[in-house]
Amino acid sequence: MNIANPTLSRLVKTLAAGLALLLVAPLSAQTATPKDPKSPLPGFADGRGPTGPVTLKIVAPAAEEIIPVPQPEAGQPPAKGAPVTLKVELANFELFEDEATKSGQHLEILVDNLSSTFPWRDATKPYTFKSLPKGTHTVRIFPVRPWGEAIKEPSALAIVTFHVGEKDGKNTAEPGTPVLTIVSPRGKVKGATGKVLLDVLVSGCAVAEKGAADSCRLRYKVDTEKEVTLTKIEPVWLESLTPGRHAYVVGLTRDEKVVPGAFALYQGSFEVENGANPAAPASAPPAKATGQ
């Protein structure tokens, strides 16, 4: 996992005209989650609920639990990791899959800062990873709508740090440091409508204007386009992205620097799929992280 230096150069101010943006109404921690929202994209089921405040709690593994690595069978090499089973309690949010669209509401599991998340469609049953490598891991779990947008209520994001075999000090969110969670885009995304969702969750830092106490800014960059600053948490619809691979970077900044912490900056890529057009080559080199 690559974490950029907090003293990176200043961010560029605005997004170039070549990349159009549509900002959806902001969803802050103080705003009630919309009930039964209609899908903003064709081909995805409408949302259901919630029926009350959405709460998600990780029951297992316990915080700071050390999960033992299994002993190898005779004649076999030592195991490099161990099975890890997740258990949660979810309230007031329905998980379902729509037969017609093959989409639905589910949980997403993010391990450390991997580029992919893991869908969890039945939270009443445990979710088991066959083997996670030795060392420290932080798992984040959050509920999403059928089109991939996360529920923004603070109690809907669950985080736990545990250890497989040993503590190695990696992948740890230090107490008091903000945590940036990239919800979308990840992996391959459908781009037939020309719209791709950029959605994040932020905890431990109020995303606001510079004048607000202890606030931070959310900044992102796509390909070689100029960077954009957001002063509130809101899903963004990226438009006019061509089929193929796109690089992007998202970070939390304060006082002209990327804020400290293992999960304050993310660099990755996604691929826009379009059935009408073959995937194009990479549209740009990987986006470089900078700081405000």
PAZAPA-4460 file (N, C-alpha, C; in steps of 0.05 Angstrom, whole numbers, plus 32768, in hexadecimal, padded with zeros to 4 digits):
% residues 292
    n_x    n_y    n_z   ca_x   ca_y   ca_z    c_x    c_y    c_z   seq   type   mol
   8011   7FE8   8000   8000   8000   8000   8012   8019   8000     1      M     A
   800E   802B   7FED   801E   8042   7FEB   8011   805A   7FF8     2      N     A
   801F   8067   800A   8016   807F   8017   8028   8096   8010     3      I     A
   801C   80AB   8006   802C   80C2   7FFB   8037   80D3   8012     4      A     A
   804C   80E1   800D   8058   80F3   8021   8045   810B   8026     5      N     A
   8040   8112   803F   802E   8128   8046   8037   8143   803B     6      P     A
   8050   8146   8032   805A   815F   8028   805A   8161   800A     7      T     A
   8047   8152   7FFE   8046   8153   7FE1   803E   816F   7FD7     8      L     A
   8043   8174   7FBE   803F   818E   7FB2   8021   8196   7FB2     9      S     A
   801C   81B0   7FAE   8001   81BB   7FAF   7FEF   81AF   7F99    10      R     A
   7FD6   81AC   7FA0   7FC3   81A1   7F8D   7FBB   81B7   7F78    11      L     A
   7FB5   81AE   7F61   7FAA   81C1   7F4D   7F8D   81C7   7F54    12      V     A
   7F83   81DE   7F4B   7F6A   81E9   7F57   7F50   81DD   7F4B    13      K     A
   7F4E   81D9   7F32   7F34   81D1   7F26   7F37   81BB   7F12    14      T     A
   7F21   81AF   7F0C   7F21   8199   7EF8   7F1F   81A5   7EDC    15      L     A
   7F2F   819B   7EC9   7F2E   81A5   7EAE   7F13   81A1   7EA1    16      A     A
   7F0C   81B2   7E8E   7EF2   81B2   7E82   7EEC   8197   7E73    17      A     A
   7F01   8189   7E6C   7EFC   8170   7E5E   7EEF   815A   7E6E    18      G     A
   7EEE   815D   7E88   7EE1   8148   7E99   7ECA   8155   7EA7    19      L     A
   7EB1   814F   7E9D   7E99   815C   7EA9   7E92   814D   7EC2    20      A     A
   7E86   815C   7ED5   7E7E   8151   7EEF   7E61   8158   7EF4    21      L     A
   7E53   8145   7F01   7E38   814A   7F0B   7E39   8144   7F28    22      L     A
   7E35   8158   7F39   7E36   8154   7F56   7E19   814E   7F60    23      L     A
   7E16   8138   7F6E   7DFC   8131   7F79   7DF9   813F   7F93    24      V     A
   7DE0   8142   7F9D   7DDC   814F   7FB7   7DEC   8143   7FCD    25      A     A
   7DF9   8153   7FDE   7E0B   8149   7FF3   7DFC   8137   8007    26      P     A
   7E0B   8123   8011   7E01   8112   8026   7E14   8114   803D    27      L     A
   7E0E   8123   8051   7E20   8127   8068   7E16   8115   807F    28      S     A
   7E27   8115   8094   7E20   8104   80AB   7E07   810D   80B8    29      A     A
   7E00   8127   80B5   7DE8   8132   80C2   7DCF   812F   80B0    30      Q     A
   7DD2   8126   8098   7DBB   8123   8085   7DB1   8107   8086    31      T     A
   7D96   8105   8089   7D8A   80EB   808A   7D8E   80DC   8070    32      A     A
   7D93   80C2   8071   7D96   80B2   8059   7D7C   80B2   804A    33      T     A
   7D7D   80B8   8030   7D64   80B7   8020   7D57   809B   8021    34      P     A
   7D3D   809A   8023   7D2F   8081   8025   7D25   8079   8009    35      K     A
   7D29   8060   8002   7D20   8054   7FE9   7D27   8065   7FD1    36      D     A
   7D41   806D   7FCD   7D48   807E   7FB7   7D47   806F   7F9C    37      P     A
   7D41   807E   7F87   7D41   8073   7F6C   7D5E   8071   7F62    38      K     A
   7D63   805D   7F52   7D7E   805A   7F47   7D84   8071   7F34    39      S     A
   7D9C   807E   7F37   7DA3   8093   7F24   7DAD   8089   7F0A    40      P     A
   7DB1   806E   7F07   7DBA   8062   7EEF   7DA7   804D   7EE5    41      L     A
   7DA4   804A   7ECB   7D93   8034   7EC1   7DA1   8019   7EC5    42      P     A
   7D92   8004   7EC9   7D9D   7FE9   7ECC   7DA4   7FE2   7EE8    43      G     A
   7D9D   7FF3   7EFB   7DA2   7FED   7F17   7D88   7FEF   7F27    44      F     A
   7D84   7FDE   7F3B   7D6C   7FDE   7F4B   7D6B   7FF8   7F5B    45      A     A
   7D52   7FFF   7F63   7D4F   8016   7F75   7D57   800E   7F91    46      D     A
   7D5D   8022   7FA1   7D65   801D   7FBD   7D4D   8016   7FCE    47      G     A
   7D52   8009   7FE4   7D3D   8002   7FF7   7D45   800C   8013    48      R     A
   7D32   8019   8021   7D37   8022   803C   7D49   803A   803C    49      G     A
   7D55   8040   8053   7D56   8030   806B   7D3C   8032   807C    50      P     A
   7D39   8021   8090   7D22   8021   80A1   7D28   8030   80BB    51      T     A
   7D40   803B   80BE   7D48   8049   80D6   7D66   804F   80D3    52      G     A
   7D73   8059   80E8   7D90   805E   80E7   7D9F   8045   80DF    53      P     A
   7DB0   8046   80CB   7DBF   802F   80C2   7DD7   802B   80D5    54      V     A
   7DD8   8014   80E1   7DEF   800E   80F2   7DFC   7FF4   80EA    55      T     A
   7E16   7FF4   80EA   7E25   7FDC   80E2   7E3B   7FD8   80F7    56      L     A
   7E3C   7FC0   8103   7E50   7FBB   8117   7E5F   7FA1   8110    57      K     A
   7E7A   7FA2   8112   7E8A   7F8A   810E   7E8C   7F7A   8128    58      I     A
   7E82   7F61   8127   7E82   7F50   813F   7E9C   7F40   8140    59      V     A
   7EA6   7F38   8129   7EBF   7F28   8128   7ECD   7F2E   810E    60      A     A
   7EE8   7F30   810F   7EF9   7F2D   8126   7EF8   7F45   8138    61      P     A
   7F01   7F42   8151   7F01   7F57   8165   7F18   7F6A   815F    62      A     A
   7F15   7F83   8168   7F2B   7F96   8164   7F44   7F8D   8172    63      A     A
   7F5A   7F8E   8163   7F75   7F87   816C   7F78   7F69   8171    64      E     A
   7F65   7F59   8168   7F67   7F3C   816B   7F7E   7F31   815B    65      E     A
   7F8D   7F1E   8166   7FA2   7F11   8157   7F98   7EF5   814F    66      I     A
   7F95   7EF2   8135   7F8B   7ED9   812A   7FA2   7EC6   8124    67      I     A
   7FA3   7EAF   8130   7FBA   7E9D   812C   7FBC   7E92   8110    68      P     A
   7FD5   7E8E   8107   7FDA   7E82   80ED   7FDA   7E64   80F1    69      V     A
   7FCB   7E55   80E1   7FCA   7E37   80E5   7FE5   7E2A   80E2    70      P     A
   7FE9   7E16   80F2   8002   7E07   80EF   8001   7DF6   80D6    71      Q     A
   8017   7DF5   80C7   8017   7DE6   80AE   8016   7DC7   80B3    72      P     A
   800B   7DB9   80A0   800B   7D9C   80A2   8028   7D92   809E    73      E     A
   802D   7D7A   80A6   8048   7D6E   80A4   8052   7D6F   8087    74      A     A
   8069   7D7A   8084   8075   7D7B   8069   806D   7D93   8059    75      G     A
   805B   7DA4   8063   8052   7DBB   8055   8060   7DD4   805E    76      Q     A
   8063   7DE8   804D   8070   7E01   8055   805E   7E11   8069    77      P     A
   806A   7E23   8079   805A   7E33   808B   8045   7E44   807C    78      P     A
   802E   7E47   8089   8019   7E57   807D   8020   7E74   807C    79      A     A
   8019   7E82   8067   801F   7E9F   8064   8008   7EB0   806F    80      K     A
   7FF2   7EA3   8077   7FDC   7EB3   8081   7FC8   7EA1   8090    81      G     A
   7FB0   7EAB   8095   7F9C   7E9C   80A4   7F80   7EA3   809A    82      A     A
   7F6D   7E91   809D   7F51   7E98   8097   7F47   7EAD   80AB    83      P     A
   7F37   7EBF   80A1   7F2B   7ED4   80B2   7F0D   7ED5   80AC    84      V     A
   7EFD   7ED3   80C1   7EE0   7ED3   80BE   7ED4   7EED   80C9    85      T     A
   7EC5   7EFA   80B9   7EB7   7F13   80C1   7E9B   7F0D   80C9    86      L     A
   7E92   7F1A   80DE   7E76   7F19   80E7   7E6D   7F35   80EE    87      K     A
   7E55   7F3D   80E5   7E4B   7F58   80EA   7E2E   7F57   80F4    88      V     A
   7E26   7F6E   80FF   7E0A   7F73   8105   7E01   7F8B   80F6    89      E     A
   7DEC   7F89   80E5   7DE3   7F9E   80D4   7DC6   7FA4   80DC    90      L     A
   7DBF   7FBE   80DF   7DA4   7FC5   80E6   7D99   7FDA   80D4    91      A     A
   7D7F   7FD8   80CC   7D6F   7FEC   80BE   7D78   7FEF   80A1    92      N     A
   7D86   7FDC   8095   7D8D   7FDD   8079   7D8A   7FC2   806C    93      F     A
   7D79   7FC0   8058   7D73   7FA7   804B   7D87   7FA0   8035    94      E     A
   7D91   7F88   8037   7DA3   7F7D   8022   7D92   7F6C   800F    95      L     A
   7D94   7F71   7FF5   7D84   7F61   7FE2   7D92   7F61   7FC7    96      F     A
   7D8A   7F4F   7FB6   7D93   7F4E   7F9A   7D7B   7F4D   7F88    97      E     A
   7D79   7F5F   7F75   7D63   7F61   7F62   7D68   7F4E   7F4B    98      D     A
   7D55   7F3C   7F46   7D59   7F28   7F31   7D5A   7F35   7F15    99      E     A
   7D4B   7F49   7F10   7D4A   7F55   7EF6   7D64   7F63   7EEE   100      A     A
   7D70   7F72   7F01   7D88   7F81   7EFB   7DA1   7F74   7F05   101      T     A
   7D9F   7F5F   7F16   7DB6   7F52   7F22   7DC6   7F66   7F33   102      K     A
   7DB8   7F7A   7F3E   7DC5   7F8D   7F50   7DB4   7F8F   7F69   103      S     A
   7DC0   7F9A   7F7E   7DB2   7F9B   7F97   7DC3   7FA8   7FAD   104      G     A
   7DB7   7FAB   7FC4   7DC5   7FB7   7FDB   7DD5   7FA1   7FE9   105      Q     A
   7DED   7FA8   7FF1   7DFF   7F95   7FFE   7E14   7FA3   800E   106      H     A
   7E25   7F94   801C   7E3C   7F9F   802A   7E54   7F9D   8018   107      L     A
   7E66   7FAF   801B   7E80   7FAE   800E   7E96   7FAB   8023   108      E     A
   7EA9   7F99   801F   7EBF   7F95   8032   7ED8   7F9F   8024   109      I     A
   7EE7   7FB0   8033   7F00   7FBA   8029   7F16   7FB1   803D   110      L     A
   7F2A   7FA3   8033   7F41   7F9A   8043   7F58   7FAD   803E   111      V     A
   7F62   7FBA   8054   7F78   7FCC   8051   7F72   7FE1   803C   112      D     A
   7F83   7FE5   8028   7F7E   7FF7   8012   7F80   7FE9   7FF8   113      N     A
   7F75   7FD0   7FF7   7F76   7FC1   7FDE   7F65   7FD0   7FC9   114      L     A
   7F6B   7FCA   7FB0   7F5D   7FD8   7F9A   7F41   7FCD   7F96   115      S     A
   7F3B   7FB5   7FA0   7F21   7FA9   7F9D   7F13   7FA6   7FB7   116      S     A
   7EF8   7FA8   7FB7   7EE8   7FA1   7FCE   7EDA   7F87   7FCA   117      T     A
   7ECE   7F7C   7FDF   7EC2   7F62   7FDE   7EA4   7F65   7FE6   118      F     A
   7E92   7F5E   7FD4   7E75   7F60   7FDA   7E6C   7F4B   7FEE   119      P     A
   7E5B   7F53   8001   7E50   7F41   8015   7E32   7F45   8014   120      W     A
   7E24   7F31   800A   7E08   7F33   8003   7DF5   7F29   8019   121      R     A
   7E00   7F1A   802C   7DEF   7F0F   8042   7DFE   7F13   805C   122      D     A
   7DF8   7F28   806A   7E06   7F2F   8083   7DFE   7F1D   809A   123      A     A
   7DE9   7F0C   8096   7DE2   7EFA   80AC   7DF4   7EE2   80AD   124      T     A
   7E05   7EDF   8098   7E18   7EC9   8097   7E35   7ED4   8098   125      K     A
   7E47   7EC5   80A5   7E63   7ECF   80A6   7E6F   7ED0   808A   126      P     A
   7E83   7EE2   8087   7E93   7EE4   806E   7EAF   7EDC   8075   127      Y     A
   7EBA   7EC8   8067   7ED4   7EBE   806E   7EE8   7EC2   8057   128      T     A
   7EFF   7ECE   805E   7F15   7ECF   804C   7F26   7EB6   8051   129      F     A
   7F2C   7EA7   803C   7F3A   7E8E   803F   7F56   7E92   804B   130      K     A
   7F62   7EA9   8044   7F7D   7EAF   804F   7F84   7ECC   804C   131      S     A
   7F89   7ED9   8062   7F94   7EF4   8062   7FB1   7EF2   806B   132      L     A
   7FC3   7F02   805E   7FE0   7F00   8065   7FE5   7F07   8082   133      P     A
   7FFC   7EFE   808B   8005   7F05   80A6   8008   7F23   80A8   134      K     A
   8002   7F2D   80C1   8006   7F49   80C6   7FEC   7F57   80CE   135      G     A
   7FED   7F71   80D0   7FD6   7F81   80D9   7FC4   7F88   80C1   136      T     A
   7FAA   7F87   80C5   7F97   7F8D   80B0   7F80   7F9F   80BC   137      H     A
   7F77   7FB1   80AC   7F5F   7FC1   80B2   7F4A   7FBB   809E   138      T     A
   7F32   7FB3   80A8   7F1B   7FAD   8097   7F06   7FC2   809B   139      V     A
   7EFC   7FCC   8084   7EE6   7FDF   8085   7ECE   7FD3   8076   140      R     A
   7EB6   7FD5   8082   7E9E   7FCA   8076   7E89   7FE0   8075   141      I     A
   7E7A   7FE2   805F   7E65   7FF7   805D   7E4F   7FED   804A   142      F     A
   7E36   7FF6   804E   7E20   7FEE   803D   7E1E   8001   8025   143      P     A
   7E17   7FF6   800E   7E14   8005   7FF5   7DFA   8000   7FE7   144      V     A
   7DF2   8014   7FD8   7DDA   8012   7FC7   7DE0   8001   7FAE   145      R     A
   7DCC   7FFA   7F9F   7DD1   7FE9   7F87   7DE4   7FF5   7F73   146      P     A
   7DE5   8010   7F71   7DF7   801D   7F5E   7E12   8023   7F6A   147      W     A
   7E17   801A   7F82   7E32   801C   7F8E   7E37   8033   7FA1   148      G     A
   7E22   8044   7FA6   7E26   805A   7FB9   7E23   8051   7FD6   149      E     A
   7E35   805A   7FE7   7E35   8051   8003   7E22   8062   8013   150      A     A
   7E18   8055   8028   7E08   8063   803C   7E1B   8075   804D   151      I     A
   7E14   808E   8050   7E27   80A1   805C   7E23   80A4   807B   152      K     A
   7E11   8096   8087   7E0E   8099   80A4   7E27   808F   80B2   153      E     A
   7E31   809E   80C6   7E4A   8096   80D3   7E49   807A   80DF   154      P     A
   7E31   8072   80E9   7E2F   8057   80F5   7E2D   8041   80E1   155      S     A
   7E2E   8048   80C7   7E2C   8033   80B2   7E47   802A   80A8   156      A     A
   7E5D   8037   80B1   7E78   802F   80AA   7E84   8021   80C2   157      L     A
   7E8C   8008   80BF   7E98   7FF8   80D4   7EB5   7FF3   80CE   158      A     A
   7EC7   7FF7   80E1   7EE4   7FF3   80DD   7EEF   7FE2   80F4   159      I     A
   7F01   7FD0   80ED   7F0E   7FC0   8101   7F2B   7FBB   80F8   160      V     A
   7F3E   7FBD   810B   7F5A   7FB6   8106   7F61   7F9D   8116   161      T     A
   7F6D   7F89   8109   7F74   7F70   8117   7F8F   7F67   810B   162      F     A
   7F98   7F51   8115   7FB3   7F47   810D   7FB2   7F29   8107   163      H     A
   7FBF   7F22   80F1   7FC2   7F05   80EA   7FDE   7EFC   80F2   164      V     A
   7FDF   7EEC   8106   7FF9   7EE1   810F   800A   7EF5   811F   165      G     A
   800C   7F0D   8116   801E   7F21   8123   8016   7F3D   811C   166      E     A
   801E   7F50   812D   801A   7F6C   8127   8033   7F77   8118   167      K     A
   802D   7F84   8102   8044   7F8F   80F3   8043   7FAD   80EF   168      D     A
   802E   7FBA   80FB   802C   7FD7   80FA   8022   7FE2   80E0   169      G     A
   801D   7FD2   80CC   8013   7FDB   80B3   7FF4   7FDC   80B3   170      K     A
   7FE9   7FEA   809F   7FCC   7FEA   809B   7FBD   7FF2   80B4   171      N     A
   7FC7   8005   80C3   7FBB   800D   80DC   7FB2   802A   80DB   172      T     A
   7F99   802F   80E2   7F8F   804A   80E5   7F95   8054   8101   173      A     A
   7FA8   8065   8104   7FAF   806F   811F   7F98   807F   812B   174      E     A
   7F94   807D   8145   7F7F   808C   8152   7F81   80AA   814C   175      P     A
   7F6B   80B6   8145   7F6A   80D2   8140   7F71   80DA   8123   176      G     A
   7F79   80C7   8112   7F7F   80CE   80F6   7F66   80C8   80E5   177      T     A
   7F61   80D9   80D1   7F4A   80D5   80C0   7F4C   80BC   80AF   178      P     A
   7F36   80B1   80A8   7F35   8099   8097   7F25   809F   807E   179      V     A
   7F32   809C   8067   7F24   80A0   804D   7F1F   8084   8041   180      L     A
   7F06   807F   803A   7EFE   8066   802E   7EF3   806B   8012   181      T     A
   7F00   8060   7FFE   7EF7   8062   7FE3   7EE2   804D   7FDD   182      I     A
   7ECA   8056   7FD8   7EB3   8044   7FD2   7EB3   803C   7FB5   183      V     A
   7EB5   8050   7FA4   7EB3   804D   7F87   7EC2   8064   7F7A   184      S     A
   7ECF   805F   7F62   7ECF   8047   7F52   7EE5   8034   7F59   185      P     A
   7EE0   801A   7F55   7EF4   8005   7F59   7EF1   7FF0   7F43   186      R     A
   7F07   7FE6   7F39   7F06   7FD0   7F26   7EF9   7FD9   7F0C   187      G     A
   7EE8   7FC7   7F01   7EDA   7FCD   7EE8   7EBF   7FD9   7EEE   188      K     A
   7EB8   7FEF   7EE0   7E9F   7FFC   7EE4   7E91   8000   7ECA   189      V     A
   7E76   7FFE   7ECA   7E67   8002   7EB2   7E65   801F   7EAB   190      K     A
   7E6B   8025   7E92   7E6C   8041   7E8A   7E5A   8047   7E72   191      G     A
   7E47   8036   7E6C   7E36   8039   7E55   7E26   8054   7E56   192      A     A
   7E20   805E   7E6E   7E12   8077   7E71   7E25   808F   7E71   193      T     A
   7E3F   808A   7E71   7E52   809F   7E72   7E57   80AB   7E8D   194      G     A
   7E4B   809E   7EA2   7E4D   80A8   7EBD   7E5A   8093   7ECF   195      K     A
   7E6D   809B   7EDF   7E7B   808A   7EF3   7E7A   8097   7F0E   196      V     A
   7E72   8088   7F22   7E6F   8092   7F3D   7E89   8094   7F4C   197      L     A
   7E8F   80AB   7F57   7EA6   80AF   7F69   7E99   80B3   7F85   198      L     A
   7E9D   80A1   7F97   7E90   80A2   7FB1   7EA4   809A   7FC7   199      D     A
   7EA4   80A9   7FDD   7EB7   80A3   7FF3   7EA9   80A6   800D   200      V     A
   7EB5   809B   8022   7EAD   809F   803D   7EC5   80AB   804C   201      L     A
   7EBF   80BD   805F   7ED5   80C9   806F   7ECC   80C8   808C   202      V     A
   7EDE   80BE   809D   7ED9   80BF   80BA   7EF1   80CB   80C8   203      S     A
   7EED   80D8   80DE   7F02   80E4   80ED   7F0B   80FF   80E4   204      G     A
   7EFC   810B   80D1   7F03   8125   80C6   7EEA   8131   80B9   205      C     A
   7EE4   814A   80C0   7ECD   8158   80B4   7ED6   8164   809A   206      A     A
   7ECB   815B   8084   7ED1   8166   806A   7EC2   8180   8067   207      V     A
   7ED0   8197   8067   7EC3   81B1   8067   7ED6   81C6   805D   208      A     A
   7ECD   81DF   805D   7EDE   81F5   8054   7EF6   81F8   8068   209      E     A
   7F0A   8207   805F   7F23   820A   806F   7F1D   8217   808A   210      K     A
   7F09   8228   808B   7F04   8236   80A4   7EF8   8226   80BA   211      G     A
   7EEE   820E   80B3   7EE1   81FD   80C8   7EF6   81F0   80D9   212      A     A
   7EF1   81EE   80F3   7F05   81E3   8105   7F0A   81C6   80FF   213      A     A
   7F24   81BE   80FF   7F2C   81A2   80FC   7F21   8196   80E2   214      D     A
   7F1C   81A6   80CE   7F11   819C   80B5   7F27   8193   80A2   215      S     A
   7F1F   8185   808D   7F31   817D   8078   7F22   8180   805D   216      C     A
   7F31   817F   8048   7F26   8180   802D   7F29   8165   8020   217      R     A
   7F16   815F   800E   7F17   8146   7FFF   7F1E   814E   7FE2   218      L     A
   7F35   8143   7FD8   7F3E   814A   7FBE   7F42   8132   7FAD   219      R     A
   7F3C   8134   7F93   7F3F   811D   7F81   7F49   8127   7F66   220      Y     A
   7F55   8114   7F58   7F5F   8119   7F3D   7F5B   8100   7F2C   221      K     A
   7F52   8103   7F14   7F4D   80ED   7F01   7F5F   80F1   7EE9   222      V     A
   7F70   80DC   7EE3   7F82   80DD   7ECC   7F94   80F6   7ECD   223      D     A
   7F96   8104   7EB7   7FA7   811C   7EB6   7F97   8135   7EBA   224      T     A
   7F7E   8133   7EC1   7F6D   814B   7EC5   7F76   8158   7EDF   225      E     A
   7F6E   8171   7EE1   7F75   8180   7EF9   7F65   8176   7F11   226      K     A
   7F6E   817C   7F29   7F62   8172   7F41   7F4A   8182   7F4A   227      E     A
   7F38   8175   7F59   7F20   8182   7F62   7F1F   8181   7F81   228      V     A
   7F16   8196   7F8D   7F13   8197   7FAA   7EF6   8196   7FB2   229      T     A
   7EEF   8185   7FC5   7ED4   8184   7FD0   7ED6   818C   7FED   230      L     A
   7EC3   819C   7FF6   7EC2   81A4   8012   7EAA   8199   8021   231      T     A
   7E9E   8184   8015   7E89   8175   8022   7E89   8159   8016   232      K     A
   7E7F   8146   8025   7E7E   812B   801B   7E65   8129   8009   233      I     A
   7E6A   8123   7FF0   7E54   8120   7FDD   7E5D   810D   7FC6   234      E     A
   7E4B   80FB   7FBE   7E52   80EA   7FA7   7E55   80FB   7F8E   235      P     A
   7E68   80F4   7F7D   7E6D   8103   7F64   7E69   80F0   7F4D   236      V     A
   7E5C   80FA   7F38   7E59   80EA   7F1F   7E6D   80F5   7F0B   237      W     A
   7E81   80E4   7F04   7E94   80EB   7EEF   7E88   80E5   7ED4   238      L     A
   7E89   80F8   7EC2   7E7D   80F4   7EA8   7E92   80F5   7E92   239      E     A
   7E8B   80EB   7E7B   7E9B   80ED   7E62   7EB5   80DE   7E65   240      S     A
   7EB5   80C9   7E75   7ECD   80B8   7E77   7ECD   80A3   7E60   241      L     A
   7EE2   80A1   7E51   7EE3   808E   7E3B   7EE7   8072   7E46   242      T     A
   7EDF   805E   7E36   7EE5   8042   7E3E   7F03   803E   7E42   243      P     A
   7F0A   802D   7E55   7F26   8027   7E5A   7F2E   802E   7E77   244      G     A
   7F47   802D   7E7C   7F52   8031   7E97   7F55   804E   7E9E   245      R     A
   7F4E   8056   7EB6   7F52   8071   7EC0   7F5F   8070   7EDB   246      H     A
   7F73   8081   7EDF   7F81   8083   7EF9   7F75   809A   7F09   247      A     A
   7F75   8097   7F23   7F6B   80AC   7F34   7F78   80AC   7F4F   248      Y     A
   7F76   80C3   7F5D   7F81   80C5   7F78   7F6D   80D6   7F88   249      V     A
   7F69   80CE   7FA1   7F57   80DC   7FB3   7F65   80DF   7FCE   250      V     A
   7F64   80F7   7FDA   7F72   80FB   7FF3   7F64   8110   8005   251      G     A
   7F6A   810E   801E   7F61   8122   8032   7F78   8135   8038   252      L     A
   7F73   814F   8036   7F89   8162   803A   7F81   8177   804F   253      T     A
   7F96   8182   805C   7F92   8197   8070   7FAC   81A7   8072   254      R     A
   7FAA   81C1   8073   7FC1   81D2   8076   7FD6   81CC   8060   255      D     A
   7FCD   81CA   8048   7FDE   81C6   8031   7FEC   81AB   8030   256      E     A
   7FE3   8198   8040   7FF0   817D   8040   7FDB   8167   8041   257      K     A
   7FE2   8150   8037   7FD2   8138   803B   7FD2   8132   8059   258      V     A
   7FBB   812D   8065   7FBA   8128   8081   7FC8   810E   8088   259      V     A
   7FD4   810C   80A0   7FE2   80F4   80A8   7FCE   80DC   80AA   260      P     A
   7FD9   80C4   80A7   7FC9   80AC   80AB   7FCC   8099   8094   261      G     A
   7FC8   807F   809B   7FCB   806A   8087   7FB5   806A   8072   262      A     A
   7F9E   8076   8078   7F87   8075   8066   7F7D   8091   805F   263      F     A
   7F8F   80A4   805A   7F88   80BF   8053   7F8B   80C4   8035   264      A     A
   7F98   80B2   8027   7F9D   80B6   800A   7F9A   809B   7FFB   265      L     A
   7F8D   809C   7FE4   7F8A   8084   7FD4   7F91   808A   7FB7   266      Y     A
   7FA1   8078   7FAB   7FA7   807A   7F8E   7F9F   805F   7F82   267      Q     A
   7F91   8060   7F6C   7F89   8048   7F5F   7F80   804D   7F43   268      G     A
   7F71   8039   7F37   7F67   803C   7F1C   7F4D   802C   7F1A   269      S     A
   7F3E   8032   7F05   7F26   8023   7EFF   7F24   8021   7EE1   270      F     A
   7F14   800F   7ED7   7F10   800A   7EBB   7EF3   800E   7EB3   271      E     A
   7EEE   8020   7EA1   7ED3   8025   7E97   7ECD   8011   7E81   272      V     A
   7EB8   8002   7E85   7EAF   7FEE   7E71   7E98   7FFA   7E61   273      E     A
   7E97   7FF6   7E47   7E81   7FFF   7E37   7E7D   7FEA   7E22   274      N     A
   7E66   7FDD   7E22   7E60   7FC7   7E10   7E60   7FD0   7DF3   275      G     A
   7E5B   7FE9   7DED   7E5A   7FF3   7DD2   7E76   7FF9   7DC6   276      A     A
   7E8A   7FFC   7DD8   7EA4   8003   7DCF   7EB9   7FF2   7DDD   277      N     A
   7ECD   7FE8   7DCF   7EE2   7FD9   7DDC   7EF2   7FEA   7DEF   278      P     A
   7EFC   7FDE   7E04   7F0B   7FED   7E18   7F24   7FFA   7E0B   279      A     A
   7F27   8013   7E11   7F3E   8022   7E06   7F57   801D   7E18   280      A     A
   7F6E   8023   7E0D   7F86   8021   7E1E   7F85   8035   7E35   281      P     A
   7F97   8033   7E48   7F98   8045   7E5E   7F98   8061   7E54   282      A     A
   7F86   8072   7E60   7F83   808D   7E56   7F98   80A0   7E60   283      S     A
   7FA7   8098   7E75   7FBB   80A9   7E81   7FCC   8099   7E94   284      A     A
   7FE5   80A3   7E99   7FF5   8096   7EAE   7FE6   8099   7EC8   285      P     A
   7FEE   808A   7EDD   7FE2   808C   7EF7   7FE3   80A9   7F02   286      P     A
   7FCC   80B1   7F0D   7FCB   80CC   7F19   7FDF   80CE   7F30   287      A     A
   7FEC   80E5   7F33   7FFF   80E9   7F48   7FF2   80F8   7F5F   288      K     A
   7FF8   80F0   7F77   7FEC   80FD   7F8F   7FFA   8117   7F94   289      A     A
   7FEA   812A   7F9C   7FF5   8144   7FA4   7FE7   814D   7FBD   290      T     A
   7FEF   8163   7FC9   7FE3   816C   7FE2   7FDC   8189   7FE1   291      G     A
   7FC6   8190   7FF1   7FBD   81AC   7FF2   7FCD   81BB   8007   292      Q     A
***
